[in-house]
Amino acid sequence: ARCNDYGKLDSTIVYGEIAIEKFKAISNYNSMCYVYNNLSKAYNKQGKYDKAINILISGLKIAEKTNNEVWINHFTASISINYHDFESYEKGVFYGLKAVELAKKAKNDSDGKMKFALNALAINYDDWNKPEKALYYHYKNVKLTKGKDTLFLASTYNNIGNTLLKQKKFGEAQKWFNRSLVITNIN
């Protein structure tokens, strides 16, 4: 994780692969999930989205095998985000919808499963040129988040502004960008 945090992506990958084997040998599946998550981030930062997705799918399989709800939700939404970054929006939407359904069934959402899933789904719809669906899910996120997590709202407001900007609704987009800036400047 440290190597990833400091941008040493090659080291993240080398040490991550070693850690996976060691955790596999002692059946430490939760730690394996952390490592898979960090490996996927490293590959994503390198623009190797196909590798990032494969790593996330490996992590998802481990999470499903151990019935770890938190990691199942996280990996599913992360796969959606990575398909978005890979410009494979149809697959991103598929996993985003799956992540939303998983979040609905979650026993608790203290770690923001639903917010993450809704955002993943919305950004895929946005860049897939389906702005009405993107806005629908972004507005659901606003309703879900309002009064709870203003930092998260800043990015959601920005995403709404971006979608409206693409629709050439400049005045409305500016209002959402301004809301995002106000929150960002407060924090």
C-alpha positions, -999 to 999 in steps of 0.1 A, spaced: 0 0 0 28 24 8 45 20 -26 12 27 -42 6 58 -21 40 72 -31 36 64 -68 61 35 -69 38 15 -90 64 -11 -102 73 -18 -65 36 -21 -57 32 -48 -83 63 -67 -74 56 -67 -37 19 -72 -43 25 -104 -62 48 -117 -35 22 -108 -8 -6 -126 -27 14 -159 -27 23 -155 10 -13 -147 20 -26 -176 -2 -2 -200 16 -17 -191 50 -53 -187 37 -54 -150 48 -81 -140 23 -90 -106 38 -54 -95 34 -54 -109 -2 -83 -87 -10 -64 -56 3 -35 -66 -19 -57 -72 -50 -73 -38 -44 -39 -21 -43 -26 -40 -73 -57 -29 -93 -50 7 -84 -14 4 -95 -24 -11 -129 -51 16 -133 -27 44 -126 -4 29 -153 -33 28 -178 -33 -10 -178 -71 -12 -173 -74 -48 -186 -49 -59 -160 -66 -39 -133 -99 -55 -142 -84 -90 -142 -69 -83 -107 -103 -70 -95 -120 -101 -108 -95 -123 -89 -102 -103 -58 -140 -106 -64 -136 -144 -66 -118 -145 -33 -144 -122 -17 -173 -144 -30 -155 -176 -19 -153 -162 17 -187 -144 15 -171 -111 24 -199 -86 17 -177 -55 20 -152 -67 -6 -178 -82 -29 -194 -48 -31 -162 -29 -34 -147 -51 -61 -179 -50 -82 -181 -12 -81 -144 -10 -88 -147 -32 -118 -174 -8 -131 -151 21 -126 -122 4 -144 -145 -5 -173 -154 32 -174 -117 41 -175 -112 14 -203 -140 32 -222 -161 0 -221 -192 17 -208 -217 -11 -215 -197 -35 -192 -192 -6 -167 -230 -2 -165 -235 -39 -162 -212 -40 -131 -225 -7 -118 -261 -20 -118 -248 -52 -101 -230 -31 -75 -262 -10 -68 -282 -43 -63 -255 -56 -40 -255 -24 -20 -293 -25 -16 -290 -60 -1 -261 -50 22 -266 -54 59 -252 -20 66 -238 8 45 -215 25 69 -186 24 44 -206 40 16 -212 10 -7 -243 26 -23 -226 60 -29 -197 43 -46 -220 20 -67 -243 49 -78 -213 70 -88 -197 42 -108 -230 36 -126 -236 73 -133 -201 81 -147 -204 51 -171 -238 64 -183 -224 99 -187 -195 89 -209 -216 64 -228 -237 95 -239 -267 86 -218 -269 118 -198 -305 114 -185 -296 81 -169 -263 96 -156 -282 125 -140 -308 101 -125 -281 82 -106 -262 113 -97 -293 129 -82 -300 97 -63 -265 101 -48 -273 137 -39 -304 126 -21 -287 97 -4 -256 118 7 -272 152 15 -264 161 51 -240 132 57 -209 135 36 -202 169 21 -168 159 7 -184 132 -14 -211 157 -25 -184 179 -39 -174 153 -64 -211 144 -71 -219 180 -78 -189 183 -101 -200 151 -119 -235 166 -124 -220 198 -137 -199 178 -162 -229 159 -175 -249 192 -179 -219 208 -196 -218 181 -222 -255 188 -228 -246 225 -233 -267 235 -203 -240 260 -193 -259 280 -167 -272 250 -149 -238 233 -151 -222 264 -136 -245 262 -106 -234 227 -98 -198 235 -103 -202 265 -79 -217 242 -53 -188 218 -57 -163 246 -52 -180 260 -21 -178 225 -5 -142 220 -16 -131 255 -4 -147 249 30 -128 217 36 
